[in-house]
């Protein structure tokens, strides 16, 4: 993506300035202001994580740095966030792997189905060379990747029938993200993958435009999807991390002490957010059961059948990702 020309900055600035009034952050004197944008609701672990980051930064800087949070995509869509980071209208933001894949095929590793066996294993990739090399690909665009928080593992919700085996998923019309690899995964499992914009998902589920959605537990719960989908199959097909980014021009304008403060606060926030995602899942499953959601957990043998069915996705993408990278990831996570 090219950096926006100065001639259009004035036009872009107006709506962003108007959006600033939506932030709940108190206005106070500060030498440095960080405008930070993310797509989630405040009560989601991501929202809580960024509030924790704000608290750490403002306290440790003695008010020298203020963090203004734009949650729920209030700053705009993914393109607006990237453009804001490149031009200095935004200092920090976050984005999922599928959104970042156009910058580098290295991010496609996170769209591969049934690759990550556990959260413990995923940490080895996001915090290790594979994840860090993907993040570095952004630097040529004026963006630094600080590291990864997460969304979680995808599971299948639907409003038609319990899905206990692969054959039960056949023909279900399931909302997919914009990721072509995600679409290919659902299709390989026999489902009718239907990309729908995030802001339209609840209505599509409610009106039964689609039969269900392939999504993680926290996003489903905090966006009230169990109200309109009463069948859940715990598949754990695709692991979804979220890269936290900072504007390179902004980062380089900071003092070394401020840079350290921000990166250390992020590292603490990263652990906080991941723990919240993981700890919430047991609670969410119990509350879903209480609300009448029928939950199926695939046996190891049945899950292996689902994984086998998605091998065609690897055949399509392994040359772009690199067979060696996929094998390195598998070896790194072996036994986890």
Sine and cosine of phi, psi and omega as CSV:
sin_phi,cos_phi,sin_psi,cos_psi,sin_omega,cos_omega
0.00,0.00,0.75,-0.66,-0.05,-1.00
-0.99,0.15,0.50,-0.86,0.06,-1.00
-0.94,0.34,0.66,-0.75,-0.04,-1.00
-0.93,0.37,0.63,-0.77,0.01,-1.00
-0.94,0.34,0.45,-0.89,-0.02,-1.00
-0.86,0.51,-0.49,0.87,-0.07,-1.00
-0.90,0.44,-0.38,0.93,-0.01,-1.00
-0.98,-0.22,-0.01,1.00,-0.03,-1.00
-0.88,0.48,-0.62,0.78,-0.03,-1.00
-0.88,0.47,-0.66,0.76,0.01,-1.00
-0.92,0.40,-0.63,0.78,-0.01,-1.00
-0.94,0.34,-0.59,0.81,-0.11,-0.99
-0.90,0.44,-0.60,0.80,-0.10,-1.00
-0.84,0.55,-0.80,0.59,0.01,-1.00
-0.91,0.42,-0.55,0.83,0.00,-1.00
-0.93,0.37,-0.60,0.80,0.04,-1.00
-0.90,0.43,-0.63,0.77,0.03,-1.00
-0.90,0.44,-0.62,0.78,-0.01,-1.00
-0.90,0.44,-0.49,0.87,-0.06,-1.00
-0.82,0.57,-0.50,0.87,0.01,-1.00
-0.92,0.39,-0.27,0.96,-0.01,-1.00
-0.99,0.14,-0.28,0.96,-0.05,-1.00
-0.93,0.37,0.64,-0.77,0.00,-1.00
-1.00,0.06,-0.06,1.00,-0.05,-1.00
-0.93,0.37,0.71,-0.71,0.02,-1.00
-0.93,0.37,0.62,-0.78,0.00,-1.00
-1.00,0.10,0.80,-0.59,0.02,-1.00
-0.52,-0.85,0.30,-0.95,-0.01,-1.00
-0.91,0.41,0.72,-0.69,0.02,-1.00
-0.43,-0.90,0.57,-0.82,0.04,-1.00
-0.97,0.26,-0.52,0.86,-0.03,-1.00
-0.75,-0.66,0.73,-0.68,0.05,-1.00
-0.88,-0.48,0.80,-0.61,0.06,-1.00
-0.96,-0.28,0.92,-0.39,0.16,-0.99
-1.00,0.01,0.85,-0.53,-0.13,-0.99
-0.84,-0.55,0.81,-0.58,-0.06,-1.00
-0.89,-0.46,0.68,-0.73,0.12,-0.99
-0.55,-0.83,0.32,-0.95,-0.14,-0.99
-1.00,0.01,-0.05,1.00,-0.16,-0.99
-0.99,-0.16,0.29,-0.96,0.03,-1.00
-0.96,0.29,0.44,-0.90,-0.09,-1.00
-0.86,0.52,-0.54,0.84,-0.08,-1.00
-0.99,0.17,-0.19,0.98,0.08,-1.00
-0.94,0.34,0.48,-0.88,0.03,-1.00
-0.79,0.61,-0.53,0.85,0.06,-1.00
-0.91,0.42,-0.70,0.72,0.04,-1.00
-0.89,0.46,-0.68,0.73,0.04,-1.00
-0.91,0.42,-0.61,0.79,-0.01,-1.00
-0.89,0.45,-0.69,0.72,-0.01,-1.00
-0.94,0.33,-0.52,0.86,0.10,-0.99
-0.91,0.42,-0.62,0.79,0.05,-1.00
-0.91,0.42,-0.66,0.75,0.06,-1.00
-0.87,0.50,-0.71,0.70,0.02,-1.00
-0.85,0.52,-0.71,0.70,-0.01,-1.00
-0.88,0.48,-0.71,0.71,-0.01,-1.00
-0.89,0.45,-0.74,0.68,-0.07,-1.00
-0.91,0.41,-0.72,0.69,-0.05,-1.00
-0.92,0.38,-0.61,0.79,0.00,-1.00
-0.94,0.35,-0.72,0.69,-0.08,-1.00
-0.96,0.29,-0.39,0.92,0.04,-1.00
-1.00,-0.05,0.04,1.00,-0.04,-1.00
0.82,0.58,0.64,0.77,0.04,-1.00
0.99,0.14,0.02,1.00,0.01,-1.00
-0.93,0.36,-0.51,0.86,0.02,-1.00
-0.88,-0.48,0.76,-0.65,0.07,-1.00
-0.91,-0.41,0.64,-0.77,0.02,-1.00
-0.91,-0.41,0.87,-0.49,0.06,-1.00
-0.96,-0.27,0.87,-0.50,-0.10,-0.99
-0.99,-0.16,0.76,-0.65,0.11,-0.99
-0.94,-0.35,1.00,-0.03,-0.01,-1.00
-1.00,0.07,0.05,-1.00,0.13,-0.99
0.81,0.59,0.56,0.83,0.01,-1.00
0.86,0.51,0.48,0.88,0.00,-1.00
-0.91,0.40,-0.44,0.90,0.03,-1.00
-0.97,0.23,-0.38,0.93,-0.02,-1.00
0.72,-0.69,-0.08,-1.00,-0.02,-1.00
-0.97,0.23,-0.09,-1.00,-0.06,-1.00
-0.84,0.54,-0.68,0.73,-0.01,-1.00
-0.87,0.49,-0.63,0.78,0.01,-1.00
-0.90,0.43,-0.62,0.78,0.01,-1.00
-0.91,0.42,-0.73,0.69,0.00,-1.00
-0.89,0.46,-0.71,0.70,0.01,-1.00
-0.90,0.44,-0.61,0.79,0.03,-1.00
-0.90,0.44,-0.66,0.75,0.03,-1.00
-0.91,0.41,-0.61,0.79,-0.03,-1.00
-0.95,0.32,-0.55,0.84,-0.10,-1.00
-0.99,-0.15,-0.15,0.99,0.00,-1.00
1.00,-0.03,0.02,1.00,0.08,-1.00
-0.96,0.28,-0.32,0.95,0.01,-1.00
-0.71,-0.71,0.62,-0.79,-0.04,-1.00
-0.98,-0.19,-0.54,0.84,0.00,-1.00
-0.62,-0.79,0.43,-0.90,0.03,-1.00
-0.25,-0.97,0.10,-1.00,0.03,-1.00
-0.66,-0.75,0.42,-0.91,-0.03,-1.00
-0.41,-0.91,0.46,-0.89,0.01,-1.00
-0.99,0.14,0.25,-0.97,0.00,-1.00
-0.84,0.55,-0.74,0.68,0.00,-1.00
-0.84,0.55,-0.58,0.81,0.03,-1.00
-0.94,0.35,-0.49,0.87,-0.07,-1.00
-1.00,-0.02,-0.24,0.97,-0.04,-1.00
-0.82,0.57,-0.55,0.83,0.04,-1.00
-0.88,0.48,-0.38,0.93,0.03,-1.00
-0.98,0.20,-0.54,0.84,-0.04,-1.00
-0.30,-0.95,0.70,-0.72,0.08,-1.00
-0.91,0.42,-0.25,0.97,0.01,-1.00
-0.87,0.49,-0.46,0.89,0.01,-1.00
-0.96,0.27,-0.27,0.96,-0.02,-1.00
-0.91,0.42,-0.33,0.94,0.03,-1.00
-0.83,0.55,-0.51,0.86,-0.03,-1.00
-0.99,0.16,-0.08,1.00,0.06,-1.00
-0.98,-0.20,0.05,1.00,-0.04,-1.00
-0.99,0.15,0.78,-0.63,-0.09,-1.00
-0.96,0.27,0.61,-0.79,0.10,-1.00
0.83,0.55,0.49,0.87,0.03,-1.00
-1.00,0.04,-0.63,0.77,-0.10,-1.00
-0.99,-0.10,0.91,-0.42,-0.06,-1.00
-0.98,0.19,-0.34,0.94,-0.07,-1.00
-0.27,-0.96,0.19,-0.98,0.08,-1.00
-0.91,0.42,-0.64,0.77,0.02,-1.00
-0.85,0.52,-0.64,0.76,0.02,-1.00
-0.93,0.37,-0.64,0.77,-0.02,-1.00
-0.88,0.48,-0.56,0.83,0.02,-1.00
-0.88,0.48,-0.56,0.83,-0.01,-1.00
-0.92,0.40,-0.46,0.89,0.00,-1.00
-1.00,0.02,-0.75,0.66,-0.03,-1.00
-0.90,0.44,-0.62,0.78,-0.04,-1.00
-1.00,-0.01,-0.09,1.00,-0.04,-1.00
-0.98,-0.20,-0.18,-0.98,-0.09,-1.00
-0.85,0.53,-0.60,0.80,-0.06,-1.00
-0.90,0.43,-0.76,0.65,0.02,-1.00
-0.92,0.40,-0.64,0.77,-0.03,-1.00
-0.94,0.35,-0.59,0.81,0.05,-1.00
-0.91,0.42,-0.60,0.80,0.06,-1.00
-0.89,0.45,-0.71,0.70,-0.02,-1.00
-0.88,0.47,-0.60,0.80,-0.02,-1.00
-0.90,0.43,-0.38,0.92,-0.01,-1.00
-0.90,0.44,-0.32,0.95,-0.02,-1.00
-0.99,0.16,-0.31,0.95,-0.14,-0.99
-0.88,0.48,-0.54,0.84,0.01,-1.00
-0.93,0.37,-0.22,0.98,0.04,-1.00
-0.99,-0.14,0.06,1.00,0.01,-1.00
1.00,-0.01,0.34,0.94,-0.04,-1.00
-0.77,-0.64,0.69,-0.72,0.06,-1.00
-0.95,-0.30,0.75,-0.66,0.10,-1.00
-1.00,0.03,0.90,-0.44,0.00,-1.00
-0.97,0.26,-0.57,0.82,-0.04,-1.00
0.43,-0.90,-0.05,-1.00,-0.15,-0.99
-0.93,-0.38,0.75,-0.66,0.32,-0.95
-0.99,-0.16,-0.33,-0.94,-0.06,-1.00
-0.47,-0.88,0.29,-0.96,0.13,-0.99
-0.97,-0.25,-0.70,0.71,0.05,-1.00
0.76,-0.65,-0.25,-0.97,0.00,-1.00
-1.00,-0.09,0.61,-0.79,-0.02,-1.00
-0.99,0.16,0.66,-0.75,0.08,-1.00
-0.74,-0.67,0.28,-0.96,-0.09,-1.00
-0.98,-0.22,0.89,-0.45,0.15,-0.99
-0.98,-0.19,0.58,-0.81,0.14,-0.99
-0.40,-0.92,0.32,-0.95,-0.04,-1.00
-0.94,-0.35,0.30,0.95,-0.04,-1.00
-0.97,-0.25,-0.78,0.62,-0.12,-0.99
-0.27,-0.96,0.35,-0.94,0.11,-0.99
-0.91,0.41,0.66,-0.75,0.05,-1.00
-0.94,-0.35,0.98,-0.20,-0.06,-1.00
-0.97,-0.23,-0.36,0.93,0.04,-1.00
-0.57,-0.82,0.21,-0.98,-0.11,-0.99
-0.82,0.58,-0.63,0.78,-0.03,-1.00
-0.90,0.44,-0.46,0.89,-0.01,-1.00
-0.93,0.36,-0.37,0.93,-0.02,-1.00
-0.99,0.12,-0.21,0.98,-0.08,-1.00
-0.83,0.55,0.83,-0.56,0.11,-0.99
1.00,0.08,-0.12,0.99,0.02,-1.00
-0.91,0.42,0.72,-0.70,0.02,-1.00
-1.00,0.01,0.97,-0.26,-0.16,-0.99
-0.91,-0.42,0.75,-0.66,0.05,-1.00
-0.90,0.43,0.74,-0.67,0.05,-1.00
-0.89,-0.45,0.36,-0.93,0.13,-0.99
-0.97,0.25,-0.05,-1.00,0.02,-1.00
-0.98,0.20,-0.05,1.00,-0.01,-1.00
-0.94,0.33,0.82,-0.57,0.02,-1.00
-0.91,0.42,-0.53,0.85,0.03,-1.00
-0.93,0.36,-0.60,0.80,0.06,-1.00
-0.91,0.42,-0.69,0.72,0.05,-1.00
-0.86,0.50,-0.71,0.70,-0.01,-1.00
-0.89,0.46,-0.59,0.81,0.02,-1.00
-0.90,0.43,-0.74,0.67,0.01,-1.00
-0.88,0.47,-0.65,0.76,0.01,-1.00
-0.91,0.42,-0.64,0.77,0.02,-1.00
-0.89,0.45,-0.45,0.90,0.02,-1.00
-1.00,0.02,0.08,1.00,0.08,-1.00
1.00,0.00,0.10,1.00,-0.02,-1.00
-1.00,-0.07,0.36,-0.93,0.03,-1.00
-1.00,-0.06,0.99,-0.13,-0.05,-1.00
-0.96,0.27,0.79,-0.61,-0.08,-1.00
-0.77,-0.64,0.99,-0.15,0.03,-1.00
-0.89,0.45,0.77,-0.64,0.03,-1.00
-0.67,-0.75,0.68,-0.73,0.01,-1.00
-0.84,0.54,0.61,-0.79,-0.10,-1.00
-0.82,0.57,-0.67,0.74,-0.04,-1.00
-0.91,0.41,-0.22,0.98,-0.04,-1.00
-0.96,-0.28,0.02,1.00,-0.15,-0.99
-0.91,0.41,-0.75,0.66,-0.06,-1.00
-0.86,0.51,-0.71,0.71,0.00,-1.00
-0.89,0.46,-0.65,0.76,0.01,-1.00
-0.90,0.44,-0.62,0.79,0.04,-1.00
-0.94,0.33,-0.67,0.74,-0.02,-1.00
-0.90,0.44,-0.68,0.73,-0.03,-1.00
-1.00,0.05,0.01,1.00,0.03,-1.00
0.87,0.49,0.55,0.84,0.18,-0.98
-0.89,0.45,-0.55,0.83,0.14,-0.99
-0.81,-0.58,0.34,-0.94,-0.01,-1.00
-0.99,0.12,-0.36,0.93,-0.06,-1.00
-0.03,-1.00,-0.29,-0.96,-0.08,-1.00
-0.49,-0.87,0.55,-0.83,0.06,-1.00
-0.97,-0.23,0.96,-0.27,-0.20,-0.98
-0.40,-0.92,0.27,-0.96,0.02,-1.00
-0.99,0.17,0.21,-0.98,-0.11,-0.99
-0.93,0.36,-0.69,0.72,-0.05,-1.00
-0.90,0.43,-0.72,0.69,0.03,-1.00
-0.88,0.47,-0.66,0.75,0.01,-1.00
-0.88,0.48,-0.70,0.71,-0.08,-1.00
-0.93,0.36,-0.76,0.66,-0.09,-1.00
-0.97,0.24,-0.13,0.99,0.12,-0.99
-0.94,-0.35,0.23,0.97,0.14,-0.99
0.89,0.46,0.44,0.90,0.00,-1.00
-0.91,0.42,-0.50,0.87,0.03,-1.00
-0.88,0.47,-0.28,0.96,0.08,-1.00
-0.91,0.42,-0.48,0.88,-0.11,-0.99
-0.86,-0.51,0.06,1.00,0.07,-1.00
-0.69,-0.72,0.94,-0.35,-0.10,-0.99
-0.98,-0.21,0.15,0.99,0.08,-1.00
-0.81,-0.59,0.78,-0.63,0.00,-1.00
-0.76,-0.65,0.78,-0.63,0.11,-0.99
-0.91,-0.42,0.86,-0.52,-0.02,-1.00
-0.98,0.19,0.99,-0.14,-0.09,-1.00
-0.99,-0.17,-0.71,0.70,-0.04,-1.00
0.90,0.44,0.71,0.71,-0.14,-0.99
-0.97,0.26,-0.79,0.61,-0.10,-1.00
-0.81,-0.58,0.74,-0.67,0.07,-1.00
-1.00,0.00,0.74,-0.68,-0.08,-1.00
-0.88,-0.48,0.97,-0.23,0.13,-0.99
-1.00,0.05,0.17,-0.98,0.03,-1.00
-0.72,-0.70,0.85,-0.53,-0.02,-1.00
-1.00,0.06,0.78,-0.62,0.09,-1.00
-1.00,-0.04,0.80,-0.60,-0.13,-0.99
-0.87,-0.49,0.43,-0.90,0.08,-1.00
-0.70,-0.71,0.61,-0.79,0.02,-1.00
-0.88,0.48,0.79,-0.62,-0.01,-1.00
-0.89,0.45,-0.68,0.74,-0.01,-1.00
-0.90,0.43,-0.57,0.82,0.04,-1.00
-0.94,0.33,-0.73,0.68,-0.04,-1.00
-0.85,0.52,-0.67,0.74,-0.03,-1.00
-0.96,0.29,-0.25,0.97,0.06,-1.00
-0.99,0.11,-0.20,0.98,-0.03,-1.00
-0.99,0.14,0.38,-0.92,0.12,-0.99
-0.96,0.29,0.37,-0.93,0.06,-1.00
-0.82,0.57,-0.59,0.81,0.01,-1.00
-0.92,0.39,-0.65,0.76,0.03,-1.00
-0.92,0.38,-0.61,0.79,0.05,-1.00
-0.87,0.49,-0.71,0.70,0.01,-1.00
-0.89,0.45,-0.69,0.72,0.00,-1.00
-0.84,0.54,-0.73,0.69,-0.04,-1.00
-0.92,0.38,-0.70,0.71,-0.03,-1.00
-0.93,0.37,-0.59,0.80,0.04,-1.00
-0.93,0.36,-0.64,0.77,0.05,-1.00
-0.90,0.44,-0.63,0.77,0.04,-1.00
-0.89,0.45,-0.68,0.73,-0.02,-1.00
-0.86,0.51,-0.63,0.78,0.04,-1.00
-0.93,0.36,-0.67,0.74,0.02,-1.00
-0.89,0.45,-0.62,0.78,-0.02,-1.00
-0.85,0.53,-0.75,0.67,0.00,-1.00
-0.91,0.42,-0.67,0.75,0.02,-1.00
-0.85,0.52,-0.75,0.66,-0.07,-1.00
-0.92,0.39,-0.71,0.71,0.01,-1.00
-0.87,0.48,-0.68,0.73,0.02,-1.00
-0.88,0.48,-0.64,0.77,0.02,-1.00
-0.90,0.44,-0.70,0.71,0.03,-1.00
-0.82,0.57,-0.75,0.66,-0.11,-0.99
-0.96,0.28,-0.66,0.75,0.00,-1.00
-0.93,0.38,-0.53,0.85,-0.03,-1.00
-0.92,0.39,-0.45,0.89,-0.20,-0.98
-0.89,0.46,-0.67,0.74,0.03,-1.00
-0.88,0.47,-0.70,0.72,0.02,-1.00
-0.87,0.49,-0.70,0.72,-0.04,-1.00
-0.90,0.44,-0.68,0.73,0.02,-1.00
-0.88,0.48,-0.69,0.73,0.00,-1.00
-0.90,0.44,-0.68,0.74,-0.01,-1.00
-0.93,0.36,-0.55,0.84,0.06,-1.00
-0.91,0.42,-0.67,0.74,0.04,-1.00
-0.87,0.50,-0.69,0.73,0.00,-1.00
-0.89,0.46,-0.50,0.86,-0.02,-1.00
-1.00,0.02,0.08,1.00,0.09,-1.00
0.99,-0.13,0.16,0.99,0.04,-1.00
-0.98,0.21,0.78,-0.63,0.06,-1.00
-1.00,0.05,0.85,-0.53,-0.12,-0.99
-0.92,-0.40,0.78,-0.62,0.04,-1.00
-0.91,-0.42,0.75,-0.66,0.11,-0.99
-0.94,-0.34,0.86,-0.51,-0.03,-1.00
-0.91,0.42,0.64,-0.76,0.12,-0.99
-0.94,0.35,0.36,-0.93,0.04,-1.00
-0.83,0.56,-0.61,0.79,0.00,-1.00
-0.92,0.38,-0.66,0.75,-0.01,-1.00
-0.94,0.33,-0.64,0.77,0.02,-1.00
-0.89,0.45,-0.57,0.82,0.04,-1.00
-0.89,0.45,-0.55,0.83,0.05,-1.00
-0.91,0.42,-0.65,0.76,0.03,-1.00
-0.90,0.43,-0.68,0.73,0.00,-1.00
-0.90,0.44,-0.65,0.76,0.02,-1.00
-0.88,0.48,-0.63,0.78,-0.02,-1.00
-0.91,0.41,-0.38,0.93,-0.06,-1.00
-0.99,-0.12,0.15,0.99,0.03,-1.00
-0.87,0.49,-0.44,0.90,0.01,-1.00
-0.90,0.44,-0.45,0.90,0.03,-1.00
-0.92,0.39,-0.64,0.77,0.04,-1.00
-0.91,0.42,-0.63,0.78,0.02,-1.00
-0.87,0.49,-0.55,0.84,-0.02,-1.00
-0.98,0.22,-0.55,0.84,-0.17,-0.99
-0.92,-0.40,-0.18,0.98,-0.14,-0.99
-0.91,0.42,-0.49,0.87,0.02,-1.00
-0.94,0.35,-0.57,0.82,0.01,-1.00
-0.96,0.28,-0.63,0.78,0.00,-1.00
-0.98,0.21,-0.64,0.77,-0.10,-1.00
0.95,-0.31,0.89,-0.45,0.01,-1.00
-0.84,0.54,-0.58,0.81,-0.01,-1.00
-0.91,0.42,-0.58,0.82,0.01,-1.00
-0.93,0.36,-0.68,0.73,0.02,-1.00
-0.89,0.46,-0.68,0.73,0.02,-1.00
-0.92,0.40,-0.63,0.78,0.06,-1.00
-0.87,0.49,-0.67,0.74,0.02,-1.00
-0.89,0.46,-0.70,0.72,0.00,-1.00
-0.89,0.45,-0.67,0.74,0.01,-1.00
-0.91,0.41,-0.64,0.77,0.00,-1.00
-0.88,0.48,-0.60,0.80,-0.10,-1.00
-0.99,-0.12,0.01,1.00,-0.03,-1.00
-0.83,0.56,0.77,-0.64,0.02,-1.00
1.00,0.07,-0.05,1.00,-0.01,-1.00
-0.99,-0.16,0.00,0.00,0.00,0.00
